[in-house]
Amino acid sequence: MPYFKGRAAELFYQQSGSGPDIVWIGGGGTRGEDWHRFQTPHFDANFRSTVYDNRGIGATRCAAAMPWTIEDFAGDVADLIKGVCKGPVAIIGTSLGSAIAQQVMIDYPHLLRVAVLMGTGAWSTGWGWDYQEAEIEFRKAGGRLDGMMGVTHYAAMLYPARALGDRVLWPKLKSLMLEWMESGSNEESLVPQWDASLRFDQREALKSVRVPCHVLGFAEDVQAPPQDGAEVADLIPGATFHLLEGMGHGSWYGHKHDEINAVIEGIVASY
């Protein structure tokens, strides 16, 4: 199994394809291999993709004391880029992964040629803050969300109503979600990863970023409302905001991935 030993974590990673480097940064509960299902096969002919498990999930090992900060997660990415990639690289993030990517842009801009952020925000606030805090409290009290209860709970957070009501698509999404629930990934990672997501605030620091940046906002995103992504784009000088209609927080995974991949490819290929 390929590992890279960084300053604070032994990162499990995988690489595929050939060409300019892209590093994919997953959200909370997401393993690196999840990008292999709908993303990296699309890019492998023209790019080399690096996927990895964030600390707190999958095969990555980290003995550092918790709580972990967004800066800690970003340091892991920087270590991996310097260790196994030929920089500067493109980074693609989603959800927590976008917050991590933003911190890499702040702390390690020399490692990057462009960043694409999906379902993101500059800080945790409002309903999103309350949602994450409630889930953390629920887990600390011994609660679990797995099986079909987990599927129905998270599907409503990840996909728009038309996808959930699609009688052909929904069984496919349900199967993907059940596979995720059965892996236990979300349960094991939620507290250490979501705590970092709950407590970051990059609003001031993003104003100093000079890395080319594109923010993809999903019009029906419940977890990261599109206005939050628009705020990120407004804070970063020269950033571009793309509003993608009919999509939710997890539409990159089994819903509208073909459309999203085409947008990402067009962006990354231009840098």
N, C-alpha and C positions, 0 to 999 in steps of 0.2 A: 504494500500500500504506500503511495507517495505522500510523504510528510515533508514539510519545511519547518525547521525550528526557528521561530522568531524570538524576539526579546522576551515575550511573556507567554507565548502559546506555541504548541506544536500543531501546525495547521494541516489538516488533511485537504489535499487539493487534487484536481484532475485537469489535464489539458487535452484539447482536441483541435483538429484543423491546422491550417498553416497560413501565415500572413501576418499583418499588423496585429498586435495584441489587444484583446478585449478581456477585461476582468469583470465578472458578473457577481454582484453582491446581493445576497438574498435577504428577505425580510424575516421577521420573527417567526420561528417555527419552520423555516425553509432551509433545507440542506442544499449543498452545492449541486448534487446530482439532479435536483428538481429542474434545473435549467436544461438538462439534457433531453427532456421529453419534448419540449415545444420551441426551444430557442437555439441551442448550439448547432443542431443539424442544419438549420437554415444558414448559419454563418460559416460553417467549417470549410467551405470551398475557397473563401477569400480572406478569412481571419483565423488567428489562433485564439481560441477561447480558454480562459482559466476560470474554473469554478472551484469553490472551496466551502467548507463548513465553518461558519462563524463560531467563535468560542461559545460554549454553552449548548452546543447541539452536535449530533452526528459523531464522527470519529475524531474531531479536533479535541486536543487535550489542553487544559489551562488550569494551573494550580493557583493562580493569583487570587487573592482574597476578594470577595464581592463586598459591596456592589461594584459593578463595572460601569465605566462611563463610555459615552460615544467616542471620546478621545482614545480610550483603550481599544475599542473595536477598530477605529481608523488606523491606529498604530499597527495592528495585525495586518491590515491590507497593505500598508506601506512596506512592511517587512516582506510580504509575499511578492509584491511587485518587484522590489529590489532583488529578491532572491531567485525568482523563476521566470521573469518576463524581460523582454527587451523594450525598455521605455523610450519615450513616454507612451503611456497606454491610454486606451479609452476605458472608462468605467461605466457600468450600467447598474443602477440600483433600483430596488423597489421597496417601498414602505420603510421599515427600519434600515434596510440596505441603502436607501436614498439618504437618510440622515447620516449614515456612516460615510457614504460617498461625499456628502457635503463637507464633512469634517476632514476628509482626505484633501479636498480642494482647498480648505483653509490652512491645513498644517503642512501639506506635502505637494504644493502645486507643481513643482518641478517634475513630478512623476507622471503627470497627466497631459494628454493632448486634447481631450474633450470628455465631458461628463453628460450622461443622459439619466435623468431622475424621473421615476414613476411613482405616483401616489405619495407625494411627499408634503412636508411642511417645514417651516423654520423653527418651530417650537411646538410643544404639546399644550393644547389649550381647549377650553370648552368641552363639548360632548366627548371629543376624542380623549381628553385627559381623564374624564370621569369613567369612560368605558374601560380604559387600560387599568386605572386604579381599582375598579370594581373586580376585574378579572384577577388581578394580583391578590387582592384581599380574599377572593373566593378560593384561590389555590392555597394560600397560606392557612386557610381554615380547613384544609383537607378536601376541598371539592375537586371534582374532575368533570371534564366535558369530553366524552369520547363516544364511540359508537354512533348511532343515528342521531342522538341528542347533539353530539359535537358537529356532525354533518349539517344538520338543519340550522344550528346556531351560527356556524361560521359561513355557510353558504350565503346566508342573508346579508352578511357583512362584506362578502367578496364579489358577488355577482348582481347585475341589475335584474329588475323584475321580469323583463322579457326573457332573459336567459333562464331564470328559475321556472317560468311558466311554459317554456318550450318543451313539448312532450317528447321530442326526439333528443334534444340536447341535455335535458335534465338528467336522464339516467346515466349519461356519460360523465357528467359533472359529479353526480352522486358516487359513482364508482371511484373517481379520482379522490374525492374527499374521504371516502371510507378507507382507501389505501393510506391516506395521510393520517387518519385517526388511528388506524391499526399500528402504524409505525411508532406511535408514542412521541413523535418529535415535538409536537406543540406542548404537550404536558411537561416534558423535561426541560424545555427551553424558556417557557413563558416568563417565569419570575426573573431570572438573570438577564434576559434580553429585553423584556418589556419595561423593566425598571429603568434601564438606560434610556429607552425611548420616551418614558414618561417625564424625565427630568432634564432634558437638554434644551438649550435656547441659543440658537446660532444667529439671531437677527442682526446683531451688531457686527459679528465677525464676517458674515456673508457679504457685507458691503465692500470688503477689501479683496474679494476673490477676483482673479483675472483669468481663470481657466475658462475656455469656451464651454458654455453650458446650455442644455436644452431640457426643459421641464415638460413632461407629459402629464397633463391633468385629465382625469377620467370624469366625464360629465355626471355620472351616476355613482360616484365613489362616496360611500358612507363613512369609511374609516378616515380617509384623508380628502375632505371636500376640495373640489377643484380650486376654490378661492385660496386655499392654503398653498397650493402649488404656484398659483399666480403670484402670491406674496413672495415666495422664494425667488421667482424669476425677476420680480421688481427689485429685490434687494441686491441681486448679483448684477453688476454692470455688464451690459451687453447680452444678457441671457435672453433666450427665446422661449416663450410659453406656447405650447400646443394643446388645445382643448379637443379631446377625442370623444365624440358623441356616442351614446349608447353603450358605454363601457363602465365597469365597476372596478373596485380596488384589485381584484384578482383576475381581471379579464385576460391578462397575459398568460394565464394557465388554463388552457382548454376551452376558452371562449372566443376571443378575438385575436389570438396570438399571431395569426398570419398577417393581419393588418398592422399590428403593433411592431412585429419584426420588420416589416417593410419600412415603417417610419424610422425605426432605430438604424437600420442599415443605410438608409439615405443620409442620415445625420453623420454616422461614424465614417462613412466612405468619403465624406467631404472634408475631412480633417487629416 
